[in-house]
Amino acid sequence: MEISRRSLLSALSAAGLLAAVASVVPSRSASAAEVATGSARLLANTVAVLAGTAETNARPETAAKVAAIEKAARTNLLSMDAAGAGELFAGLPLGTSDTSLHTAFRRLYEIALATRTPGGAASDLYGNTAVQRRVIDGLVRLHDEYYGDQSQGYYGNWFNWEIGISQHVSRVLTLLADEVRAYRPDVLPTYVASMDAYLRNGTDGDVNLDSRFHTGANLADITTNRILQGALLGDDTRIRKALTDQLTVFATIDPYHLDHGVTDGHYADGSFIQHASVAYTGSYGKGLLTRVVQTLKILDGTGFAHGEELVPTVQGWVRNGFAPLIFEGWMMEIVKGRAVSRTDTGYTDVAVVVEAVVDLSSLASGADATALKSYVKHIRSTSRAALDPAGFVSPVSIVRYADIIGDATVPAADLNPACRSVAFNAMDRTVHRRPGYAFALARSSDRISKYEYMNGENLMPWFQGDGAYYLYLSGQDQTQAYGVDYFTTVSPHGLAGVTAPVDRRHTVPELYGKPYYDNPGHPLNFTSSSESQNTYVYFPRGTARYSGGAVLGAYGAAGMVQSDDVAHRDKAAGLLPDDFVAYRNATATKSWFLLDEEIVVLAAGVGDSAGRAVTTTIDARTAAPDDQVTLTGMLRDGRAWTGAGTGDLRWLRYANATQGTAVGYAFLDTPQVRVALDSVTRSRRVVRTSNPDTAVTRSVLGVTVDQLPGAGPGCLAYALVPNASEARLRPYAHGPLRILANTPRLQAVTHTGLALTAANSFTPGRHEAAGLRIEGPASVIARRESPGLTTVAVSDPTMGRDTVTVLLRGRSLRKVTSDGGVHVSPAHGGTRLEFDTRHAYGRSLTVTLRG
């Protein structure tokens, strides 16, 4: 179910209703009694979601969750007792720190939650009016002294003032609604007025869809807060407006017809973008998933919405947006933004998704519900980390999870087919999956950011969108291979797949003495939350247009032209302040061809316009320091190779006997390769200022090609061979892979065993490769599927071409089947294929031919 955002907003503005999803928003004709009944049900549902019920909390599976709620509340109450001057909780000085203020509101919520959570072990907190009034008094004090005066507030992070604090306050007021009415009825209208006032550019606090802050996951958070506020006030207009605004996040983004300029949200190819240009499924995306599923739960039976019509949309997000990015219970690094530097990502990220899927399965029915439950079981059975449901938000979800796991009639089954190649071209990401491994690639362009840095997180991100890739191997504990310790111990210049200049770079705090560049007096107005900060510091885009690739069945191709970022371009043009620091990038044109047993990588035009030395990292892998790691290989002259060093290698094999994993590297056309295996110890604070100062040690493999200063443009071609044995690597000198072209104009390979040819052309003009003539920039895969049948897939990686034309040389073929917009005609020397790529946004068009 895909509704374009344009169509959805047009329907809303015209009729005030979501025309494509009947009866989702309540009728304005609802009676006062119906509104009151619906509001009461909504609030009761919310309390059940957050605190559980007597029935759910009596289950042994929820005991740890209930105990954790009670423990947090008791700890916070002791902290209130010990608070000093200018504090509500000990150690949280108020008045200048928005983080401390936000934390104070969160702790009040945690106390309030315990007073509404049944099932504690003879707890004296449940239903404790005195404790509830203490929380309400805390709310009053925080409002009177720190939050209520908008002229004094709004220091620090905008999120805390517009979303975070409002979320905690709205939940506290919901949990303690009866006692607030009895004890301090003025608190509710007072807080709602202040929360409205903090919403930027709104009228009476109404959500402004033109604000760059009110999009995607942020919009879902804002509107959920306002739904609760409307229910507390008995204000059906507020509820209806909040629902209408939230429904826009269900719409598929149409990049060619943006409404309110919004690019945040889900795209037709499964991509998710937040902050206008950041690939963010694994952070903000999971937050949006969680929020909308929770909203569907709290609206159940209220009459304010019939969420079952929206369940297929959310299920599509899970199947096509999340499932490809989750490998054996681990969320891939390519969609985490700055969160890659946090210590609790990876398996923990997926636990959040699992809770949402568990709850979504209760809203779905039939085969859809079974598929979601089966996926939950699949994640649990394949993850190397035990999933702890005690971390779920809701005790009700814990019980549902336990029931799914204990249901013998539900089989464990992945939502992904065993072999799958996914081009998330809308967010410049590619995922390739096979039994035994998954490959994830991060690209960038003038549409998508090279990385995300913010708030002292992900301090050394410079090359994470320059073709960095991650090869996940089955059965491995991914915390030993990737996660925060990968970025801690591997040089940012030496991430797997990256071509980088040999230079010294400084983090933002090192450069400017604070987590951002501060220059509000400049015409570009550099402040902590300004658009200029986003553009040039937090998540700069590249400057090249070409980034994308084609998919043919379960095979894929991707290409990218590496570029400087916009900061370097605009600094060179004199647009940025003199003290603003920008870095020049290396140059390279790259392709990745994604097959069954190999990922083939080509790079051409590798160099540096400033004459610096350049390194291209073929792979970087980490392991625990005591893992049994070996390196074996063969030189081109036939001699054996072991260990580290530099040599003219034909192939190399990295094996970790402790983990039972191996990766092979077949060097198809590569200069001398430098192999290093070092023990590296660093503090996690090198990647995130708020990480604990914990030293981690990893055994770090680096497989690198070095290019000397002043050298001309270089090229290299190699294949990654997951889980390869030495016997598997030896034959690559004679096939089945053959490099057809490797230049900045054209990169192409053929695999004789698969009868497959794939090519990326990067420049205008005609390009010839093994029976293919490609007009202009394109990504093309052609394969002989069976005797007499040939299938061709084409994508436009520039996102701007109206048509792509390919001549398939040989005898004339006729069309058997095709996607819409593919035209086949005979031509001199073969068959002419014309693909209508206008407004396809990188989507592959496929045709099957016979002849």
Secondary structure, 3 states (H helix, E strand, C coil): CCCEHHHHHHHHHHHCCCCCCCCCCCCCCCCHHHHHHHHHHHHHHHHHHHHCCHHHHCCHHHHHHHHHHHHHHHHHHHHHHCCCCCECCCCCECCCCHHHHHHHHHHHHHHHHHHCCCCCCCCCCCCCHHHHHHHHHHHHHHHHHHHCCCCCCCCCCHHHHHHHHHHHHHHHHHHCHHHHHHHCCCHHHHHHHHHHHHCCCCCCCCCCCCCCCCCHHHHHHHHHHHHHHHHHHCCHHHHHHHHHHHHHHHCECCCCCCCCCCCCEECCCCCEEECCCEECHHHHHHHHHHHHHHHHHHCCCCCCCCHHHCHHHHHHHHHHHHHHHEECCEECHHHCHHHHHCCCCCHHHHHHHHHHHHHHHHHCCHHHHHHHHHHHHHHHHHCCCCCCHHHCCCHHHHHHHHHHHCCCCCCCCCCCCCCEEEEEHHHCEEEEEECCEEEEEECCCCCCECCCCECCECCCCCCCCCCEEEEEECCCCHHHHCCHHHHHHCCHHHCCCCEEECCCCCCHHHHHCCCCCCECCCCCCECCCCHHHHHHHHCCEECCCCEECCEECCEEEEEEECCCEHHHHHHHCCCCCCCCCCCCCCEEEEEEEECCCCEEEEEEEEECCCCCCEEEEEEEEEECCCCCEEEEEEECCCCEEECCEEECEEEEEEEECCCCEEEEEEEEECCCEEEEEEEEEEEHHHCECCCCCCEEEEEEEEEEEEECCCCCCEEEEEEEEECCCHHHHHHHHHCCEEEEEECCCEEEEEECCCCEEEEEECCCCEEEECCEEEECCEEEEEEEEECCEEEEEEECCCCCCCEEEEEEECCCCEEEEECCCEEEEEECCEEEEEEECCCCCCCCEEEEEEC
